[in-house]
Amino acid sequence: METAEIVSKINHFLVEEFEVDAEKIVPEANLRETLQLDSLDYIDLVVVIESNFGFKVKAEDFTDIATFQSFYDYVENKLAIK
């Protein structure tokens, strides 16, 4: 899966599942603040990632994810080693 396709798929499910304005989803924006994530939202996010991309997500994986770009990179890296 190419980077543009990954980004598009992620942005689509973030808009649909988390009801965030698509214009707020930019690579340098803070993921948690933009999506207004609480601990339950992280669980929802993990479920959506696993169902859309077919790999398991560990809670500790999110410690290094701050921006949308780092989130895109994380998914792309996981898909590359899958």
PyMOL Python script that loads the backbone (N, CA, C, O; Angstrom):
from pymol import cmd

cmd.read_pdbstr("""\
ATOM      1  N   MET A   1       0.852  -1.181   0.000  1.00  0.00           N
ATOM      2  CA  MET A   1       0.000   0.000   0.000  1.00  0.00           C
ATOM      3  C   MET A   1       0.898   1.245   0.000  1.00  0.00           C
ATOM      4  O   MET A   1       1.840   1.344   0.786  1.00  0.00           O
ATOM      5  N   GLU A   2       0.597   2.163  -0.871  1.00  0.00           N
ATOM      6  CA  GLU A   2       1.406   3.372  -0.987  1.00  0.00           C
ATOM      7  C   GLU A   2       1.053   4.383   0.101  1.00  0.00           C
ATOM      8  O   GLU A   2      -0.033   4.338   0.679  1.00  0.00           O
ATOM      9  N   THR A   3       1.989   5.299   0.371  1.00  0.00           N
ATOM     10  CA  THR A   3       1.825   6.297   1.421  1.00  0.00           C
ATOM     11  C   THR A   3       0.551   7.115   1.243  1.00  0.00           C
ATOM     12  O   THR A   3      -0.194   7.308   2.204  1.00  0.00           O
ATOM     13  N   ALA A   4       0.291   7.592   0.044  1.00  0.00           N
ATOM     14  CA  ALA A   4      -0.900   8.419  -0.204  1.00  0.00           C
ATOM     15  C   ALA A   4      -2.179   7.645   0.098  1.00  0.00           C
ATOM     16  O   ALA A   4      -3.143   8.209   0.617  1.00  0.00           O
ATOM     17  N   GLU A   5      -2.186   6.360  -0.227  1.00  0.00           N
ATOM     18  CA  GLU A   5      -3.357   5.526   0.038  1.00  0.00           C
ATOM     19  C   GLU A   5      -3.548   5.320   1.545  1.00  0.00           C
ATOM     20  O   GLU A   5      -4.675   5.334   2.038  1.00  0.00           O
ATOM     21  N   ILE A   6      -2.452   5.130   2.266  1.00  0.00           N
ATOM     22  CA  ILE A   6      -2.505   4.981   3.721  1.00  0.00           C
ATOM     23  C   ILE A   6      -3.053   6.252   4.357  1.00  0.00           C
ATOM     24  O   ILE A   6      -3.956   6.192   5.191  1.00  0.00           O
ATOM     25  N   VAL A   7      -2.513   7.392   3.968  1.00  0.00           N
ATOM     26  CA  VAL A   7      -2.944   8.683   4.518  1.00  0.00           C
ATOM     27  C   VAL A   7      -4.423   8.912   4.232  1.00  0.00           C
ATOM     28  O   VAL A   7      -5.172   9.329   5.115  1.00  0.00           O
ATOM     29  N   SER A   8      -4.840   8.643   3.007  1.00  0.00           N
ATOM     30  CA  SER A   8      -6.238   8.830   2.633  1.00  0.00           C
ATOM     31  C   SER A   8      -7.162   7.939   3.453  1.00  0.00           C
ATOM     32  O   SER A   8      -8.199   8.396   3.933  1.00  0.00           O
ATOM     33  N   LYS A   9      -6.800   6.690   3.616  1.00  0.00           N
ATOM     34  CA  LYS A   9      -7.609   5.736   4.372  1.00  0.00           C
ATOM     35  C   LYS A   9      -7.699   6.156   5.844  1.00  0.00           C
ATOM     36  O   LYS A   9      -8.777   6.122   6.437  1.00  0.00           O
ATOM     37  N   ILE A  10      -6.571   6.549   6.425  1.00  0.00           N
ATOM     38  CA  ILE A  10      -6.555   6.996   7.823  1.00  0.00           C
ATOM     39  C   ILE A  10      -7.424   8.236   7.988  1.00  0.00           C
ATOM     40  O   ILE A  10      -8.266   8.295   8.884  1.00  0.00           O
ATOM     41  N   ASN A  11      -7.221   9.218   7.128  1.00  0.00           N
ATOM     42  CA  ASN A  11      -7.998  10.457   7.242  1.00  0.00           C
ATOM     43  C   ASN A  11      -9.487  10.190   7.110  1.00  0.00           C
ATOM     44  O   ASN A  11     -10.296  10.792   7.817  1.00  0.00           O
ATOM     45  N   HIS A  12      -9.849   9.291   6.209  1.00  0.00           N
ATOM     46  CA  HIS A  12     -11.259   8.959   6.014  1.00  0.00           C
ATOM     47  C   HIS A  12     -11.867   8.377   7.286  1.00  0.00           C
ATOM     48  O   HIS A  12     -12.936   8.810   7.716  1.00  0.00           O
ATOM     49  N   PHE A  13     -11.190   7.394   7.896  1.00  0.00           N
ATOM     50  CA  PHE A  13     -11.802   6.803   9.087  1.00  0.00           C
ATOM     51  C   PHE A  13     -11.732   7.727  10.292  1.00  0.00           C
ATOM     52  O   PHE A  13     -12.551   7.604  11.202  1.00  0.00           O
ATOM     53  N   LEU A  14     -10.777   8.650  10.324  1.00  0.00           N
ATOM     54  CA  LEU A  14     -10.762   9.623  11.423  1.00  0.00           C
ATOM     55  C   LEU A  14     -11.948  10.577  11.317  1.00  0.00           C
ATOM     56  O   LEU A  14     -12.576  10.913  12.321  1.00  0.00           O
ATOM     57  N   VAL A  15     -12.248  11.006  10.109  1.00  0.00           N
ATOM     58  CA  VAL A  15     -13.398  11.893   9.896  1.00  0.00           C
ATOM     59  C   VAL A  15     -14.695  11.151  10.228  1.00  0.00           C
ATOM     60  O   VAL A  15     -15.579  11.696  10.888  1.00  0.00           O
ATOM     61  N   GLU A  16     -14.799   9.913   9.768  1.00  0.00           N
ATOM     62  CA  GLU A  16     -16.021   9.132   9.983  1.00  0.00           C
ATOM     63  C   GLU A  16     -16.202   8.707  11.437  1.00  0.00           C
ATOM     64  O   GLU A  16     -17.273   8.902  12.011  1.00  0.00           O
ATOM     65  N   GLU A  17     -15.166   8.128  12.032  1.00  0.00           N
ATOM     66  CA  GLU A  17     -15.272   7.557  13.374  1.00  0.00           C
ATOM     67  C   GLU A  17     -15.187   8.589  14.495  1.00  0.00           C
ATOM     68  O   GLU A  17     -15.855   8.458  15.520  1.00  0.00           O
ATOM     69  N   PHE A  18     -14.359   9.616  14.292  1.00  0.00           N
ATOM     70  CA  PHE A  18     -14.115  10.578  15.367  1.00  0.00           C
ATOM     71  C   PHE A  18     -14.742  11.942  15.096  1.00  0.00           C
ATOM     72  O   PHE A  18     -14.590  12.880  15.879  1.00  0.00           O
ATOM     73  N   GLU A  19     -15.448  12.034  13.976  1.00  0.00           N
ATOM     74  CA  GLU A  19     -16.192  13.237  13.616  1.00  0.00           C
ATOM     75  C   GLU A  19     -15.354  14.514  13.709  1.00  0.00           C
ATOM     76  O   GLU A  19     -15.809  15.544  14.205  1.00  0.00           O
ATOM     77  N   VAL A  20     -14.125  14.413  13.220  1.00  0.00           N
ATOM     78  CA  VAL A  20     -13.231  15.566  13.195  1.00  0.00           C
ATOM     79  C   VAL A  20     -13.310  16.215  11.820  1.00  0.00           C
ATOM     80  O   VAL A  20     -13.492  15.538  10.809  1.00  0.00           O
ATOM     81  N   ASP A  21     -13.174  17.520  11.799  1.00  0.00           N
ATOM     82  CA  ASP A  21     -13.188  18.276  10.546  1.00  0.00           C
ATOM     83  C   ASP A  21     -11.942  17.903   9.737  1.00  0.00           C
ATOM     84  O   ASP A  21     -10.823  17.978  10.244  1.00  0.00           O
ATOM     85  N   ALA A  22     -12.138  17.508   8.499  1.00  0.00           N
ATOM     86  CA  ALA A  22     -11.033  17.050   7.644  1.00  0.00           C
ATOM     87  C   ALA A  22      -9.929  18.096   7.505  1.00  0.00           C
ATOM     88  O   ALA A  22      -8.758  17.740   7.372  1.00  0.00           O
ATOM     89  N   GLU A  23     -10.287  19.391   7.533  1.00  0.00           N
ATOM     90  CA  GLU A  23      -9.277  20.438   7.392  1.00  0.00           C
ATOM     91  C   GLU A  23      -8.328  20.511   8.584  1.00  0.00           C
ATOM     92  O   GLU A  23      -7.242  21.078   8.472  1.00  0.00           O
ATOM     93  N   LYS A  24      -8.719  19.951   9.708  1.00  0.00           N
ATOM     94  CA  LYS A  24      -7.855  19.960  10.898  1.00  0.00           C
ATOM     95  C   LYS A  24      -6.820  18.843  10.864  1.00  0.00           C
ATOM     96  O   LYS A  24      -5.869  18.847  11.646  1.00  0.00           O
ATOM     97  N   ILE A  25      -7.005  17.894   9.962  1.00  0.00           N
ATOM     98  CA  ILE A  25      -6.081  16.763   9.867  1.00  0.00           C
ATOM     99  C   ILE A  25      -4.950  17.138   8.919  1.00  0.00           C
ATOM    100  O   ILE A  25      -5.043  16.956   7.705  1.00  0.00           O
ATOM    101  N   VAL A  26      -3.889  17.661   9.498  1.00  0.00           N
ATOM    102  CA  VAL A  26      -2.688  18.024   8.748  1.00  0.00           C
ATOM    103  C   VAL A  26      -1.505  17.326   9.413  1.00  0.00           C
ATOM    104  O   VAL A  26      -1.527  17.094  10.621  1.00  0.00           O
ATOM    105  N   PRO A  27      -0.470  16.989   8.638  1.00  0.00           N
ATOM    106  CA  PRO A  27       0.633  16.189   9.178  1.00  0.00           C
ATOM    107  C   PRO A  27       1.246  16.704  10.483  1.00  0.00           C
ATOM    108  O   PRO A  27       1.594  15.909  11.356  1.00  0.00           O
ATOM    109  N   GLU A  28       1.380  18.027  10.623  1.00  0.00           N
ATOM    110  CA  GLU A  28       2.064  18.563  11.807  1.00  0.00           C
ATOM    111  C   GLU A  28       1.147  18.767  13.014  1.00  0.00           C
ATOM    112  O   GLU A  28       1.628  19.111  14.094  1.00  0.00           O
ATOM    113  N   ALA A  29      -0.157  18.565  12.856  1.00  0.00           N
ATOM    114  CA  ALA A  29      -1.104  18.777  13.962  1.00  0.00           C
ATOM    115  C   ALA A  29      -0.958  17.684  15.016  1.00  0.00           C
ATOM    116  O   ALA A  29      -0.599  16.547  14.709  1.00  0.00           O
ATOM    117  N   ASN A  30      -1.242  18.048  16.255  1.00  0.00           N
ATOM    118  CA  ASN A  30      -1.191  17.100  17.357  1.00  0.00           C
ATOM    119  C   ASN A  30      -2.390  16.159  17.284  1.00  0.00           C
ATOM    120  O   ASN A  30      -3.538  16.603  17.269  1.00  0.00           O
ATOM    121  N   LEU A  31      -2.118  14.879  17.240  1.00  0.00           N
ATOM    122  CA  LEU A  31      -3.158  13.871  17.077  1.00  0.00           C
ATOM    123  C   LEU A  31      -4.162  13.898  18.229  1.00  0.00           C
ATOM    124  O   LEU A  31      -5.369  13.977  18.004  1.00  0.00           O
ATOM    125  N   ARG A  32      -3.666  13.832  19.440  1.00  0.00           N
ATOM    126  CA  ARG A  32      -4.548  13.766  20.612  1.00  0.00           C
ATOM    127  C   ARG A  32      -5.399  15.020  20.760  1.00  0.00           C
ATOM    128  O   ARG A  32      -6.596  14.924  21.029  1.00  0.00           O
ATOM    129  N   GLU A  33      -4.803  16.181  20.589  1.00  0.00           N
ATOM    130  CA  GLU A  33      -5.547  17.434  20.740  1.00  0.00           C
ATOM    131  C   GLU A  33      -6.569  17.629  19.615  1.00  0.00           C
ATOM    132  O   GLU A  33      -7.699  18.046  19.867  1.00  0.00           O
ATOM    133  N   THR A  34      -6.176  17.332  18.399  1.00  0.00           N
ATOM    134  CA  THR A  34      -7.072  17.522  17.264  1.00  0.00           C
ATOM    135  C   THR A  34      -8.285  16.598  17.350  1.00  0.00           C
ATOM    136  O   THR A  34      -9.414  17.012  17.089  1.00  0.00           O
ATOM    137  N   LEU A  35      -8.039  15.351  17.717  1.00  0.00           N
ATOM    138  CA  LEU A  35      -9.128  14.380  17.809  1.00  0.00           C
ATOM    139  C   LEU A  35      -9.815  14.405  19.164  1.00  0.00           C
ATOM    140  O   LEU A  35     -10.843  13.753  19.351  1.00  0.00           O
ATOM    141  N   GLN A  36      -9.256  15.153  20.115  1.00  0.00           N
ATOM    142  CA  GLN A  36      -9.778  15.216  21.485  1.00  0.00           C
ATOM    143  C   GLN A  36      -9.928  13.809  22.064  1.00  0.00           C
ATOM    144  O   GLN A  36     -10.997  13.425  22.539  1.00  0.00           O
ATOM    145  N   LEU A  37      -8.835  13.053  22.013  1.00  0.00           N
ATOM    146  CA  LEU A  37      -8.850  11.660  22.433  1.00  0.00           C
ATOM    147  C   LEU A  37      -8.762  11.509  23.941  1.00  0.00           C
ATOM    148  O   LEU A  37      -7.947  12.156  24.599  1.00  0.00           O
ATOM    149  N   ASP A  38      -9.614  10.643  24.477  1.00  0.00           N
ATOM    150  CA  ASP A  38      -9.461  10.209  25.863  1.00  0.00           C
ATOM    151  C   ASP A  38      -9.069   8.732  25.812  1.00  0.00           C
ATOM    152  O   ASP A  38      -8.876   8.181  24.728  1.00  0.00           O
ATOM    153  N   SER A  39      -8.951   8.094  26.962  1.00  0.00           N
ATOM    154  CA  SER A  39      -8.470   6.706  26.976  1.00  0.00           C
ATOM    155  C   SER A  39      -9.402   5.757  26.226  1.00  0.00           C
ATOM    156  O   SER A  39      -8.926   4.822  25.583  1.00  0.00           O
ATOM    157  N   LEU A  40     -10.700   5.968  26.291  1.00  0.00           N
ATOM    158  CA  LEU A  40     -11.633   5.114  25.554  1.00  0.00           C
ATOM    159  C   LEU A  40     -11.524   5.336  24.051  1.00  0.00           C
ATOM    160  O   LEU A  40     -11.683   4.400  23.268  1.00  0.00           O
ATOM    161  N   ASP A  41     -11.256   6.561  23.655  1.00  0.00           N
ATOM    162  CA  ASP A  41     -11.075   6.853  22.229  1.00  0.00           C
ATOM    163  C   ASP A  41      -9.858   6.137  21.663  1.00  0.00           C
ATOM    164  O   ASP A  41      -9.865   5.711  20.508  1.00  0.00           O
ATOM    165  N   TYR A  42      -8.812   6.002  22.475  1.00  0.00           N
ATOM    166  CA  TYR A  42      -7.628   5.278  22.015  1.00  0.00           C
ATOM    167  C   TYR A  42      -7.978   3.823  21.720  1.00  0.00           C
ATOM    168  O   TYR A  42      -7.476   3.242  20.757  1.00  0.00           O
ATOM    169  N   ILE A  43      -8.834   3.240  22.544  1.00  0.00           N
ATOM    170  CA  ILE A  43      -9.270   1.861  22.308  1.00  0.00           C
ATOM    171  C   ILE A  43     -10.017   1.783  20.982  1.00  0.00           C
ATOM    172  O   ILE A  43      -9.787   0.877  20.182  1.00  0.00           O
ATOM    173  N   ASP A  44     -10.912   2.740  20.757  1.00  0.00           N
ATOM    174  CA  ASP A  44     -11.639   2.785  19.479  1.00  0.00           C
ATOM    175  C   ASP A  44     -10.675   2.941  18.309  1.00  0.00           C
ATOM    176  O   ASP A  44     -10.842   2.305  17.268  1.00  0.00           O
ATOM    177  N   LEU A  45      -9.673   3.784  18.486  1.00  0.00           N
ATOM    178  CA  LEU A  45      -8.692   4.018  17.430  1.00  0.00           C
ATOM    179  C   LEU A  45      -7.917   2.733  17.119  1.00  0.00           C
ATOM    180  O   LEU A  45      -7.672   2.421  15.954  1.00  0.00           O
ATOM    181  N   VAL A  46      -7.538   1.998  18.151  1.00  0.00           N
ATOM    182  CA  VAL A  46      -6.823   0.734  17.971  1.00  0.00           C
ATOM    183  C   VAL A  46      -7.686  -0.258  17.186  1.00  0.00           C
ATOM    184  O   VAL A  46      -7.206  -0.914  16.262  1.00  0.00           O
ATOM    185  N   VAL A  47      -8.951  -0.358  17.560  1.00  0.00           N
ATOM    186  CA  VAL A  47      -9.861  -1.279  16.867  1.00  0.00           C
ATOM    187  C   VAL A  47      -9.993  -0.906  15.391  1.00  0.00           C
ATOM    188  O   VAL A  47      -9.975  -1.775  14.519  1.00  0.00           O
ATOM    189  N   VAL A  48     -10.124   0.383  15.121  1.00  0.00           N
ATOM    190  CA  VAL A  48     -10.269   0.846  13.735  1.00  0.00           C
ATOM    191  C   VAL A  48      -8.988   0.564  12.942  1.00  0.00           C
ATOM    192  O   VAL A  48      -9.058   0.139  11.789  1.00  0.00           O
ATOM    193  N   ILE A  49      -7.842   0.795  13.541  1.00  0.00           N
ATOM    194  CA  ILE A  49      -6.564   0.525  12.852  1.00  0.00           C
ATOM    195  C   ILE A  49      -6.455  -0.960  12.537  1.00  0.00           C
ATOM    196  O   ILE A  49      -6.142  -1.348  11.411  1.00  0.00           O
ATOM    197  N   GLU A  50      -6.719  -1.786  13.549  1.00  0.00           N
ATOM    198  CA  GLU A  50      -6.582  -3.231  13.355  1.00  0.00           C
ATOM    199  C   GLU A  50      -7.544  -3.754  12.287  1.00  0.00           C
ATOM    200  O   GLU A  50      -7.173  -4.612  11.487  1.00  0.00           O
ATOM    201  N   SER A  51      -8.758  -3.248  12.272  1.00  0.00           N
ATOM    202  CA  SER A  51      -9.727  -3.740  11.285  1.00  0.00           C
ATOM    203  C   SER A  51      -9.445  -3.202   9.878  1.00  0.00           C
ATOM    204  O   SER A  51      -9.732  -3.886   8.895  1.00  0.00           O
ATOM    205  N   ASN A  52      -8.895  -2.003   9.765  1.00  0.00           N
ATOM    206  CA  ASN A  52      -8.613  -1.418   8.449  1.00  0.00           C
ATOM    207  C   ASN A  52      -7.294  -1.878   7.840  1.00  0.00           C
ATOM    208  O   ASN A  52      -7.158  -1.952   6.619  1.00  0.00           O
ATOM    209  N   PHE A  53      -6.316  -2.189   8.705  1.00  0.00           N
ATOM    210  CA  PHE A  53      -4.983  -2.498   8.187  1.00  0.00           C
ATOM    211  C   PHE A  53      -4.494  -3.909   8.500  1.00  0.00           C
ATOM    212  O   PHE A  53      -3.478  -4.345   7.958  1.00  0.00           O
ATOM    213  N   GLY A  54      -5.205  -4.626   9.368  1.00  0.00           N
ATOM    214  CA  GLY A  54      -4.892  -6.030   9.594  1.00  0.00           C
ATOM    215  C   GLY A  54      -3.646  -6.335  10.396  1.00  0.00           C
ATOM    216  O   GLY A  54      -3.033  -7.384  10.195  1.00  0.00           O
ATOM    217  N   PHE A  55      -3.254  -5.452  11.300  1.00  0.00           N
ATOM    218  CA  PHE A  55      -2.148  -5.767  12.208  1.00  0.00           C
ATOM    219  C   PHE A  55      -2.534  -5.384  13.628  1.00  0.00           C
ATOM    220  O   PHE A  55      -3.400  -4.536  13.845  1.00  0.00           O
ATOM    221  N   LYS A  56      -1.880  -6.022  14.588  1.00  0.00           N
ATOM    222  CA  LYS A  56      -2.157  -5.767  16.002  1.00  0.00           C
ATOM    223  C   LYS A  56      -1.417  -4.524  16.473  1.00  0.00           C
ATOM    224  O   LYS A  56      -0.281  -4.270  16.072  1.00  0.00           O
ATOM    225  N   VAL A  57      -2.075  -3.759  17.326  1.00  0.00           N
ATOM    226  CA  VAL A  57      -1.507  -2.533  17.885  1.00  0.00           C
ATOM    227  C   VAL A  57      -1.330  -2.726  19.385  1.00  0.00           C
ATOM    228  O   VAL A  57      -2.234  -3.203  20.071  1.00  0.00           O
ATOM    229  N   LYS A  58      -0.167  -2.354  19.881  1.00  0.00           N
ATOM    230  CA  LYS A  58       0.097  -2.410  21.324  1.00  0.00           C
ATOM    231  C   LYS A  58      -0.047  -1.008  21.898  1.00  0.00           C
ATOM    232  O   LYS A  58       0.269  -0.022  21.231  1.00  0.00           O
ATOM    233  N   ALA A  59      -0.518  -0.922  23.122  1.00  0.00           N
ATOM    234  CA  ALA A  59      -0.726   0.379  23.766  1.00  0.00           C
ATOM    235  C   ALA A  59       0.555   1.209  23.781  1.00  0.00           C
ATOM    236  O   ALA A  59       0.516   2.421  23.570  1.00  0.00           O
ATOM    237  N   GLU A  60       1.682   0.558  24.031  1.00  0.00           N
ATOM    238  CA  GLU A  60       2.948   1.292  24.111  1.00  0.00           C
ATOM    239  C   GLU A  60       3.375   1.879  22.766  1.00  0.00           C
ATOM    240  O   GLU A  60       4.221   2.773  22.725  1.00  0.00           O
ATOM    241  N   ASP A  61       2.802   1.389  21.673  1.00  0.00           N
ATOM    242  CA  ASP A  61       3.108   1.949  20.352  1.00  0.00           C
ATOM    243  C   ASP A  61       2.715   3.420  20.260  1.00  0.00           C
ATOM    244  O   ASP A  61       3.314   4.179  19.498  1.00  0.00           O
ATOM    245  N   PHE A  62       1.714   3.820  21.032  1.00  0.00           N
ATOM    246  CA  PHE A  62       1.221   5.189  20.953  1.00  0.00           C
ATOM    247  C   PHE A  62       2.070   6.196  21.735  1.00  0.00           C
ATOM    248  O   PHE A  62       1.840   7.400  21.629  1.00  0.00           O
ATOM    249  N   THR A  63       3.030   5.732  22.505  1.00  0.00           N
ATOM    250  CA  THR A  63       3.839   6.665  23.293  1.00  0.00           C
ATOM    251  C   THR A  63       4.670   7.594  22.413  1.00  0.00           C
ATOM    252  O   THR A  63       4.960   8.724  22.806  1.00  0.00           O
ATOM    253  N   ASP A  64       5.052   7.129  21.230  1.00  0.00           N
ATOM    254  CA  ASP A  64       5.876   7.946  20.331  1.00  0.00           C
ATOM    255  C   ASP A  64       5.067   8.658  19.252  1.00  0.00           C
ATOM    256  O   ASP A  64       5.632   9.366  18.420  1.00  0.00           O
ATOM    257  N   ILE A  65       3.756   8.476  19.261  1.00  0.00           N
ATOM    258  CA  ILE A  65       2.911   9.092  18.239  1.00  0.00           C
ATOM    259  C   ILE A  65       2.323  10.389  18.786  1.00  0.00           C
ATOM    260  O   ILE A  65       1.474  10.379  19.677  1.00  0.00           O
ATOM    261  N   ALA A  66       2.790  11.498  18.236  1.00  0.00           N
ATOM    262  CA  ALA A  66       2.300  12.801  18.692  1.00  0.00           C
ATOM    263  C   ALA A  66       1.518  13.527  17.604  1.00  0.00           C
ATOM    264  O   ALA A  66       0.508  14.175  17.879  1.00  0.00           O
ATOM    265  N   THR A  67       1.991  13.413  16.376  1.00  0.00           N
ATOM    266  CA  THR A  67       1.369  14.156  15.270  1.00  0.00           C
ATOM    267  C   THR A  67       0.708  13.181  14.297  1.00  0.00           C
ATOM    268  O   THR A  67       0.913  11.969  14.374  1.00  0.00           O
ATOM    269  N   PHE A  68      -0.075  13.724  13.396  1.00  0.00           N
ATOM    270  CA  PHE A  68      -0.660  12.879  12.364  1.00  0.00           C
ATOM    271  C   PHE A  68       0.431  12.246  11.512  1.00  0.00           C
ATOM    272  O   PHE A  68       0.307  11.092  11.104  1.00  0.00           O
ATOM    273  N   GLN A  69       1.505  12.997  11.240  1.00  0.00           N
ATOM    274  CA  GLN A  69       2.601  12.434  10.436  1.00  0.00           C
ATOM    275  C   GLN A  69       3.225  11.233  11.132  1.00  0.00           C
ATOM    276  O   GLN A  69       3.500  10.225  10.482  1.00  0.00           O
ATOM    277  N   SER A  70       3.454  11.319  12.431  1.00  0.00           N
ATOM    278  CA  SER A  70       4.033  10.172  13.133  1.00  0.00           C
ATOM    279  C   SER A  70       3.056   8.990  13.147  1.00  0.00           C
ATOM    280  O   SER A  70       3.479   7.834  13.157  1.00  0.00           O
ATOM    281  N   PHE A  71       1.763   9.280  13.149  1.00  0.00           N
ATOM    282  CA  PHE A  71       0.740   8.235  13.064  1.00  0.00           C
ATOM    283  C   PHE A  71       0.773   7.562  11.686  1.00  0.00           C
ATOM    284  O   PHE A  71       0.738   6.336  11.586  1.00  0.00           O
ATOM    285  N   TYR A  72       0.841   8.377  10.624  1.00  0.00           N
ATOM    286  CA  TYR A  72       0.951   7.823   9.269  1.00  0.00           C
ATOM    287  C   TYR A  72       2.211   6.956   9.148  1.00  0.00           C
ATOM    288  O   TYR A  72       2.167   5.858   8.592  1.00  0.00           O
ATOM    289  N   ASP A  73       3.329   7.460   9.673  1.00  0.00           N
ATOM    290  CA  ASP A  73       4.596   6.728   9.607  1.00  0.00           C
ATOM    291  C   ASP A  73       4.503   5.402  10.349  1.00  0.00           C
ATOM    292  O   ASP A  73       5.001   4.381   9.877  1.00  0.00           O
ATOM    293  N   TYR A  74       3.866   5.425  11.506  1.00  0.00           N
ATOM    294  CA  TYR A  74       3.697   4.213  12.309  1.00  0.00           C
ATOM    295  C   TYR A  74       2.949   3.148  11.500  1.00  0.00           C
ATOM    296  O   TYR A  74       3.399   2.007  11.404  1.00  0.00           O
ATOM    297  N   VAL A  75       1.809   3.526  10.924  1.00  0.00           N
ATOM    298  CA  VAL A  75       1.006   2.577  10.153  1.00  0.00           C
ATOM    299  C   VAL A  75       1.794   2.067   8.948  1.00  0.00           C
ATOM    300  O   VAL A  75       1.796   0.870   8.661  1.00  0.00           O
ATOM    301  N   GLU A  76       2.461   2.980   8.246  1.00  0.00           N
ATOM    302  CA  GLU A  76       3.243   2.574   7.077  1.00  0.00           C
ATOM    303  C   GLU A  76       4.349   1.598   7.464  1.00  0.00           C
ATOM    304  O   GLU A  76       4.568   0.609   6.765  1.00  0.00           O
ATOM    305  N   ASN A  77       5.045   1.860   8.561  1.00  0.00           N
ATOM    306  CA  ASN A  77       6.114   0.965   9.024  1.00  0.00           C
ATOM    307  C   ASN A  77       5.573  -0.400   9.418  1.00  0.00           C
ATOM    308  O   ASN A  77       6.176  -1.425   9.101  1.00  0.00           O
ATOM    309  N   LYS A  78       4.427  -0.417  10.115  1.00  0.00           N
ATOM    310  CA  LYS A  78       3.824  -1.699  10.518  1.00  0.00           C
ATOM    311  C   LYS A  78       3.409  -2.512   9.292  1.00  0.00           C
ATOM    312  O   LYS A  78       3.580  -3.731   9.261  1.00  0.00           O
ATOM    313  N   LEU A  79       2.869  -1.838   8.292  1.00  0.00           N
ATOM    314  CA  LEU A  79       2.471  -2.543   7.064  1.00  0.00           C
ATOM    315  C   LEU A  79       3.689  -3.070   6.310  1.00  0.00           C
ATOM    316  O   LEU A  79       3.617  -4.122   5.675  1.00  0.00           O
ATOM    317  N   ALA A  80       4.796  -2.352   6.376  1.00  0.00           N
ATOM    318  CA  ALA A  80       6.014  -2.775   5.667  1.00  0.00           C
ATOM    319  C   ALA A  80       6.593  -4.054   6.265  1.00  0.00           C
ATOM    320  O   ALA A  80       7.177  -4.863   5.544  1.00  0.00           O
ATOM    321  N   ILE A  81       6.439  -4.244   7.570  1.00  0.00           N
ATOM    322  CA  ILE A  81       7.004  -5.440   8.210  1.00  0.00           C
ATOM    323  C   ILE A  81       5.981  -6.561   8.377  1.00  0.00           C
ATOM    324  O   ILE A  81       6.317  -7.653   8.837  1.00  0.00           O
ATOM    325  N   LYS A  82       4.751  -6.290   8.008  1.00  0.00           N
ATOM    326  CA  LYS A  82       3.674  -7.282   8.141  1.00  0.00           C
ATOM    327  C   LYS A  82       3.857  -8.436   7.189  1.00  0.00           C
ATOM    328  O   LYS A  82       3.040  -9.357   7.172  1.00  0.00           O
TER     329      LYS A  82
END
""", "prot")
cmd.dss("prot")
cmd.show_as("cartoon", "prot")
cmd.util.cbc("prot")
cmd.orient("prot")
